[in-house]
Structures are given as structure tokens and as C-alpha cells.
Amino acid sequence: MFDIDLLHSFVSVVDAGGFTRAGEKVHRSQSTVSQQIRRLEEAVGQPLFRREGRRVELTGAGETLLLYARRLLSLAAEAKAALGGVPAPVVLRLGIPEDFAVTALTGVIAAFARAEPQVRLEVRCDLSVALTDGLERGRYDVILAKREPGAGPVVAAWPERLVWIASRDLPLAGTQDPLPLVTFLPGCLYRERAIRALEGAGRRWRIAYESPNLAGVQAAIAGGLGVALMEAGTIAPEHRILGPAERLPAIPATELFLTRRPGAPAAAQVLCASIAAFCDERCKKAA
């Protein structure tokens, strides 16, 4: 039932988020990966994925199998290493917010990878809600994400200052009615904070532009498509902070937090220390 090759393809589809990217990861065609998943589903006797176009989500059976599949693959790698006399690589899976992926944190992660060559570091960027869910489901060993302040014990946490921003050079969007919003996709903490605050202040709003990544949001703001609620550290030179004159409500701070999965490889503690040092310094500079 549990063919190691099939389990490898199964885990690759989960980690890559789809069959095409999984095929690239395991150096097989999409059709081959799809056939392997069908064979595994036939062996298990239950569907493992729900397919919606190019998107795939795990079923309940898939969630259960994922935990065992990772353990079986890890054991197989250990056995191969023991018989071959070569230490098995330590796989460490890190999840980070997209707006950190394009800043100096990338350098911290790269430095860790160079200092720990025995660790195979896998990094994925996503919304905080997906990162938190992924940690709970065993898809990540370490995550850096956003949340409401004081929402539970973590390795470390730092306050975030949220501000309303618009284009520096184009006509002001902050006085428009309804207010055009530039946001990340649904599930983003900043998006939810902005909508709740505007409705609480009696301001009408509409989604003018939404993007899954920071670059898209920043470009839309600079182009004058609308107003966005962003962390102060992500403001670009072509943006400007809006003030009380635009009747935009003040927003309480959110929190950036770092945590690791119970049972994560020992290297996770070293990675957490590097990321925490970076965030500590970043917080001091912002104060």
C-alpha cells in the first residue's frame, strides 16, 4: 500500500501546492504525478485530494496520510543513509510572510543555509492564516507570521505599526467615497483589519485591487489605484502615509510572531535564533 515512490509524489504535491509544480520538483511530468496519486488513492481506497481546476486541497484521508507519509519517507532516508554510510540530510521547512520574503530576511535565511550545509532548507511564502494552519498540520517546522497581539505562547513576538498609505504623486484617493482599497487576498490580517475599521468608522469602501504578493500591492498603490493598510516597514519611496485629513481610522498594532513545531529538527532552534535576532534589530530601528 505505501510505496515510497508514490508517497514521495504525494508529499511533493502537498508541498508544491499542485501537480505541475510537484512534477517539476520530482522531475516527472504532470501526467505521471497524477497517475501516481491515482495509484495511491486506489491503494488507500479513498480520495486524497479535492481538485478545483489547478488548485488541490487535501481530504480528511489525505491529511491523515500526510503525517504518516512524512514519517515513512524520513525513516526510508535514514535507512538508506545507514546502509550507505552517508548521513541523511536534515529537512527544515520554513514558512514566512511574502512581505518579508523580499526584504533583508532573505539574507538571514541564506546565511543560515550557508552555515548549516547539512540542512536542506525549504522556504515557502504565504498568508499568515495559511502559514499557521500549515504549522498545525505538520507542513512547516518554523513559521514567521502575523496575528492579533498576545494570541498564545510563541518563541518570540514583535509589535507591528500599521498605517494607511497611497500614491505619493497621483491624486489623493483617501477622500473618495466609497474608498478604493488595495489589498492582499482574503485571509490577510491587514485586509480584515482595514475593512473592520472602515465599517466601524462609517466609511464606505470597495476592493479596487487585490494581489497575492507584496510587489503587486505596492505597484497598485504607487499607480494610484487606491489606499492600502500596510506595515510601516513595507512603505516604498513612491508611497506616502495618509493623515487625519482623509478621515481614515487609526488602527491598533498587529503582531509578528515566530514559532516552531513540537518535534521539529534541532536545526529549527538555530534558525529561530537567527530570525529572532534579525527581528529584534528591525524592531529597535523602527522604535
C-alpha positions as CSV (number, residue, x, y, z in Angstrom):
1,M,0.0,0.0,0.0
2,F,2.7,2.5,1.0
3,D,5.0,2.6,-2.0
4,I,7.8,5.0,-1.1
5,D,7.9,6.5,-4.6
6,L,4.1,7.1,-4.5
7,L,4.4,8.7,-1.1
8,H,7.2,11.0,-2.3
9,S,5.0,12.2,-5.1
10,F,2.1,12.7,-2.7
11,V,4.1,14.8,-0.3
12,S,5.5,16.8,-3.2
13,V,2.0,17.7,-4.5
14,V,1.1,18.9,-1.0
15,D,4.3,20.9,-0.5
16,A,4.2,22.4,-4.1
17,G,0.5,23.2,-4.0
18,G,-0.3,21.4,-7.2
19,F,0.5,18.7,-9.7
20,T,2.5,20.7,-12.2
21,R,4.9,22.2,-9.6
22,A,5.2,18.8,-7.9
23,G,6.2,17.3,-11.2
24,E,9.0,19.9,-11.5
25,K,10.2,19.1,-8.0
26,V,10.4,15.3,-8.6
27,H,11.5,15.7,-12.2
28,R,8.4,14.0,-13.7
29,S,5.6,15.1,-15.9
30,Q,2.3,16.3,-14.5
31,S,0.5,13.3,-16.0
32,T,3.0,10.9,-14.3
33,V,2.5,12.5,-11.0
34,S,-1.3,12.4,-11.5
35,Q,-1.1,8.7,-12.3
36,Q,0.9,8.0,-9.2
37,I,-1.6,9.8,-7.0
38,R,-4.4,7.8,-8.6
39,R,-2.5,4.6,-7.8
40,L,-2.0,5.7,-4.2
41,E,-5.7,6.6,-3.9
42,E,-6.6,3.2,-5.2
43,A,-4.3,1.5,-2.7
44,V,-5.7,3.6,0.2
45,G,-9.3,3.2,-1.0
46,Q,-10.2,6.8,-0.5
47,P,-9.6,10.1,-2.4
48,L,-6.6,12.1,-1.0
49,F,-7.2,15.4,-2.8
50,R,-10.2,17.6,-3.8
51,R,-9.4,19.1,-7.2
52,E,-10.8,22.5,-8.2
53,G,-9.2,23.4,-11.5
54,R,-5.4,23.8,-10.8
55,R,-6.0,24.0,-7.1
56,V,-5.8,20.9,-4.9
57,E,-6.8,20.5,-1.3
58,L,-6.3,17.5,1.0
59,T,-9.3,15.5,2.0
60,G,-9.6,14.1,5.6
61,A,-7.9,10.9,4.5
62,G,-5.2,13.0,2.8
63,E,-4.5,14.9,6.0
64,T,-4.2,11.7,7.9
65,L,-1.9,10.1,5.4
66,L,0.4,13.2,5.2
67,L,1.5,12.8,8.8
68,Y,2.4,9.1,8.2
69,A,3.9,9.8,4.8
70,R,6.5,12.3,6.1
71,R,7.5,9.8,8.9
72,L,7.8,6.9,6.4
73,L,9.9,9.0,4.0
74,S,12.1,10.1,6.8
75,L,12.6,6.6,8.0
76,A,13.4,5.4,4.5
77,A,16.0,8.2,4.1
78,E,17.6,7.2,7.4
79,A,17.7,3.5,6.4
80,K,19.3,4.4,3.1
81,A,21.9,6.6,4.9
82,A,22.7,4.0,7.5
83,L,23.3,1.3,4.8
84,G,25.2,3.6,2.6
85,G,27.3,5.3,5.3
86,V,26.1,8.8,4.2
87,P,24.3,10.9,6.8
88,A,20.7,11.7,5.7
89,P,20.1,15.4,5.1
90,V,18.0,17.2,7.7
91,V,15.0,18.8,6.0
92,L,13.8,22.0,7.6
93,R,10.6,23.7,6.3
94,L,10.2,27.4,6.9
95,G,7.1,29.5,6.2
96,I,7.3,33.3,6.0
97,P,5.0,36.2,5.0
98,E,5.5,37.3,1.4
99,D,6.3,40.9,2.5
100,F,9.3,39.6,4.5
101,A,10.5,37.3,1.6
102,V,11.6,40.3,-0.5
103,T,13.4,42.2,2.3
104,A,16.6,41.6,4.3
105,L,15.2,38.5,5.9
106,T,16.2,36.7,2.7
107,G,19.8,37.4,3.6
108,V,19.4,35.9,7.1
109,I,17.9,32.7,5.6
110,A,20.7,32.5,3.0
111,A,23.3,32.9,5.7
112,F,21.7,30.1,7.8
113,A,21.8,27.8,4.7
114,R,25.5,28.5,4.1
115,A,26.3,28.0,7.8
116,E,24.3,24.7,8.0
117,P,25.2,22.8,4.8
118,Q,23.8,19.5,6.3
119,V,20.3,21.1,6.5
120,R,18.1,21.1,3.4
121,L,16.1,24.3,3.9
122,E,12.8,24.6,2.1
123,V,11.1,28.0,2.3
124,R,7.6,28.9,1.3
125,C,5.8,32.3,1.3
126,D,2.1,32.6,2.1
127,L,-0.6,34.5,4.0
128,S,-0.3,34.2,7.8
129,V,-3.5,32.3,8.1
130,A,-2.2,29.6,5.7
131,L,1.2,29.5,7.5
132,T,-0.4,29.0,10.9
133,D,-2.7,26.3,9.5
134,G,0.3,24.6,7.8
135,L,2.3,24.5,11.0
136,E,-0.6,22.8,12.8
137,R,-0.9,20.3,10.0
138,G,2.8,19.5,10.1
139,R,3.7,21.2,6.8
140,Y,6.2,23.6,8.4
141,D,8.8,23.3,11.1
142,V,9.2,27.0,11.7
143,I,6.9,29.9,10.7
144,L,7.1,33.7,11.0
145,A,3.6,35.1,10.7
146,K,1.2,37.9,11.7
147,R,-1.5,37.7,14.3
148,E,-3.6,39.6,16.8
149,P,-1.3,40.6,19.8
150,G,-1.0,38.1,22.6
151,A,-2.8,35.2,20.9
152,G,-0.8,32.5,22.7
153,P,2.7,31.3,23.6
154,V,5.4,31.5,20.8
155,V,9.2,31.6,20.5
156,A,9.1,35.4,20.2
157,A,6.8,38.3,19.1
158,W,7.2,41.9,17.9
159,P,4.6,44.7,17.5
160,E,3.8,46.0,14.0
161,R,2.8,49.5,13.2
162,L,0.0,49.7,10.6
163,V,-0.5,52.9,8.5
164,W,-2.8,53.9,5.7
165,I,-0.8,54.7,2.5
166,A,-1.5,56.0,-1.0
167,S,0.5,57.1,-4.0
168,R,3.0,59.9,-3.4
169,D,2.5,61.7,-6.7
170,L,-1.0,60.9,-8.0
171,P,-4.3,62.4,-6.9
172,L,-5.3,61.5,-3.3
173,A,-7.5,58.5,-3.0
174,G,-8.2,58.8,0.7
175,T,-11.2,61.2,0.3
176,Q,-13.1,59.1,-2.3
177,D,-16.4,57.6,-1.5
178,P,-16.6,54.7,-1.5
179,L,-12.9,54.4,-0.5
180,P,-10.9,52.2,-3.1
181,L,-8.9,49.6,-1.3
182,V,-5.7,47.9,-2.5
183,T,-5.3,44.6,-0.5
184,F,-3.8,41.2,-0.3
185,L,-6.2,38.2,-0.9
186,P,-9.0,37.2,1.5
187,G,-7.5,35.8,4.7
188,C,-4.9,38.6,5.1
189,L,-4.9,40.1,8.6
190,Y,-4.3,43.6,7.3
191,R,-7.3,43.3,4.9
192,E,-9.6,42.2,7.7
193,R,-8.3,45.0,10.0
194,A,-8.9,47.6,7.3
195,I,-12.4,46.5,6.5
196,R,-13.5,46.3,10.2
197,A,-12.0,49.7,11.0
198,L,-13.7,51.4,8.0
199,E,-17.1,49.9,8.7
200,G,-16.7,50.9,12.4
201,A,-16.0,54.4,11.3
202,G,-18.9,54.5,8.9
203,R,-16.8,54.8,5.8
204,R,-18.0,53.1,2.6
205,W,-15.3,51.0,0.8
206,R,-14.8,48.8,-2.2
207,I,-12.0,46.5,-3.3
208,A,-10.2,48.2,-6.2
209,Y,-7.2,45.8,-6.5
210,E,-6.1,42.7,-4.8
211,S,-2.9,40.7,-5.2
212,P,-1.3,37.6,-3.6
213,N,2.1,39.3,-3.3
214,L,3.6,42.5,-1.9
215,A,5.1,43.7,-5.3
216,G,1.6,43.7,-6.8
217,V,0.1,45.6,-3.9
218,Q,3.0,48.2,-3.8
219,A,2.7,48.8,-7.6
220,A,-1.1,49.3,-7.4
221,I,-0.7,51.8,-4.6
222,A,2.0,53.7,-6.5
223,G,-0.2,53.7,-9.6
224,G,-3.0,55.5,-7.7
225,L,-5.5,52.6,-7.7
226,G,-6.4,53.1,-4.1
227,V,-5.5,53.1,-0.4
228,A,-3.9,50.3,1.5
229,L,-3.3,49.4,5.1
230,M,0.3,48.3,5.4
231,E,3.1,47.7,7.9
232,A,5.2,50.8,8.1
233,G,8.4,48.9,7.2
234,T,7.0,48.0,3.8
235,I,6.4,51.6,2.6
236,A,8.2,52.3,-0.7
237,P,9.6,55.7,-1.8
238,E,6.7,56.2,-4.2
239,H,4.1,55.9,-1.3
240,R,3.0,58.4,1.4
241,I,1.3,58.0,4.7
242,L,-2.2,59.4,5.0
243,G,-3.2,61.5,7.9
244,P,-6.3,62.5,9.8
245,A,-7.4,64.8,7.0
246,E,-8.5,61.8,5.0
247,R,-10.9,60.6,7.8
248,L,-9.2,57.2,8.0
249,P,-9.5,55.4,11.3
250,A,-6.5,54.7,13.5
251,I,-5.5,51.0,13.5
252,P,-4.2,49.1,16.6
253,A,-0.9,47.3,16.2
254,T,-0.7,43.8,15.0
255,E,2.0,41.3,16.0
256,L,4.7,39.5,14.1
257,F,5.4,36.1,15.8
258,L,7.9,33.3,15.4
259,T,7.2,29.8,16.5
260,R,8.3,26.2,15.7
261,R,6.6,22.9,15.6
262,P,6.9,20.5,18.5
263,G,9.3,17.8,17.4
264,A,11.0,19.9,14.7
265,P,14.6,19.1,13.9
266,A,17.2,20.6,16.3
267,A,18.3,22.9,13.5
268,A,15.0,24.7,13.9
269,Q,16.2,26.2,17.1
270,V,19.3,27.6,15.4
271,L,17.1,29.1,12.6
272,C,14.7,30.6,15.1
273,A,17.7,32.3,16.9
274,S,18.9,33.9,13.6
275,I,15.4,35.1,12.6
276,A,14.7,36.4,16.2
277,A,18.0,38.4,16.2
278,F,17.0,40.0,12.8
279,C,13.5,40.9,14.0
280,D,14.9,42.3,17.3
281,E,17.2,44.6,15.4
282,R,14.4,45.6,13.0
283,C,12.1,46.4,15.9
284,K,14.8,48.6,17.5
285,K,15.3,50.6,14.3
286,A,11.6,51.2,13.9
287,A,11.2,52.4,17.5
